């Protein structure tokens, strides 16, 4: 069954259909969160959606009807056009579908709040908002806006910059606090902090893992590793302290999202291999990062 799903996942048509479904769910979930958790507490999110919400509330002070839906499109379309060549056409297409659906659904869908308590709205809303963004990212797209920028920079430096996105959002919340009050701004920062931490936990494309394979059959490990991965591997000859037998330590660094597949492939080739993994804090040098489709 596992092999069947692996083969299915290699099919480009299936992956595209699955990705489209995921970005649609992400868009619907974001609209639900805005209506159910954010609006009752006068919260704004981060990124371009947050700016659009901010603009909608600011224009309302002057009795100008500037909708959040219009703001989302106005801000995201130029960013999508600028990043189309720099990132990936598929990524930009999925992202455009996502933020366009959010804009459309905000116009036609309304949901009643679940809680009257602000803390519950912030907790549930923040975590679910982060989940909705992670869902779009795992689909190979994004929710637009600062996600375009984050993916572009992350591809260049091979490291996630979601914490820096959070700092940018904090600046926006300071502006929001000056206009609408510090209580709402403070709650929005907590909301965004929960969202950012959820994304960092669920989306680990740019985290790196060091893997050590201890084996008596290094060539089997090397061949199976190279068949599924485009990274180098160091082979260290060693002796067992107890058995005094010669064995080899095959050491490599891979992206965290590749680790499971690599380990399964090697263990399939050499069932007796011993595997040790640990997180890599920093990696300096050439590191192949599979491009976004």
Helices and strands as residue ranges (DSSP letters): H 2-9, H 12-33, I 34-38, G 39-41, H 47-60, H 68-83, H 89-108, H 118-138, H 146-157, H 162-180, H 182-202, E 208-215, H 218-226, E 234-239, E 246-255, H 256-269, E 274-280
